[in-house]
């Protein structure tokens, strides 16, 4: 677990190469727990200090988690743009939320819910494919993350 976390922080800005399942999922777990703990601490500490601390923790984990996810997709032979597409979908979702709140029309509200559902489905899709076993040999993104090939 410690090796996986340190590997992700060492590769803070690295999107090339591949990440094993264990590396990605341990880091995903630690990032989620750190974010939840920071949020809880942020609610306990008076503003603006608590919100600032929680935001800094989220920022500290945001980039390495994103790059680890891209490397995880590379391990299963997928492009990092699969992850990048989630940002485009998030942007579309944000626009629809603003439209629904400003226009208050039934059409805008329906489009907002459709875009939210699409974003959730796409996030689930990314989570599922990230759990797939990586390609056993070298692929176009490089050699396997571990030479033993176990648990990848």
C-alpha positions, -999 to 999 in steps of 0.1 A, spaced: 0 0 0 27 24 9 46 16 -23 15 23 -43 9 57 -27 45 68 -30 46 57 -66 16 79 -74 31 109 -57 65 103 -74 46 103 -107 26 134 -98 25 148 -133 33 116 -153 6 103 -176 29 81 -197 34 45 -187 11 21 -169 -3 17 -134 -12 -17 -118 -46 -23 -103 -32 -24 -68 -13 9 -73 -44 27 -86 -69 13 -62 -48 18 -31 -42 54 -41 -79 58 -50 -88 46 -15 -63 68 3 -73 99 -18 -110 92 -9 -103 88 28 -80 118 29 -107 139 12 -134 127 36 -112 134 66 -103 168 53 -140 176 47 -149 165 82 -120 186 97 -131 215 75 -166 214 90 -151 213 125 -127 242 120 -142 277 118 -142 293 83 -122 301 64 -94 279 78 -113 246 76 -125 251 40 -90 261 30 -75 230 46 -100 207 29 -95 224 -4 -57 220 -2 -60 183 5 -83 179 -24 -59 198 -47 -29 177 -34 -47 145 -44 -65 157 -76 -35 157 -100 -18 125 -89 -52 107 -89 -60 119 -124 -26 109 -137 -28 75 -120 -62 70 -136 -48 77 -171 -19 53 -164 -44 27 -152 -64 31 -184 -31 26 -203 -25 -6 -185 -57 -21 -200 -49 -7 -234 -72 23 -234 -64 59 -241 -62 85 -213 -88 104 -233 -114 80 -218 -107 99 -185 -105 132 -203 -140 127 -217 -153 129 -182 -142 165 -180 -162 174 -211 -192 156 -198 -188 174 -164 -187 207 -182 -218 199 -202 -235 189 -169 -225 221 -153 -240 241 -181 -272 222 -179 -274 228 -141 -270 265 -147 -296 265 -175 -321 246 -153 -316 271 -124 -318 302 -146 -344 292 -172 -366 270 -148 -382 254 -178 -392 217 -178 -369 211 -208 -339 225 -191 -346 205 -159 -350 173 -180 -317 180 -198 -300 186 -165 -312 152 -151 -302 134 -183 -267 150 -182 -263 141 -145 -274 105 -153 -250 103 -182 -222 116 -160 -229 90 -133 -231 62 -159 -198 73 -174 -182 74 -140 -194 39 -133 -181 28 -167 -146 42 -158 -146 25 -124 -156 -8 -139 -130 -8 -167 -103 3 -142 -109 -29 -123 -101 -50 -154 -69 -70 -154 -41 -52 -173 -26 -64 -205 0 -91 -195 26 -81 -220 39 -48 -233 13 -26 -251 16 7 -269 18 25 -235 48 5 -223 58 -26 -204 36 -40 -176 39 -20 -144 52 -51 -125 75 -77 -140 59 -105 -119 26 -100 -136 6 -109 -105 -23 -88 -93 -21 -66 -123 
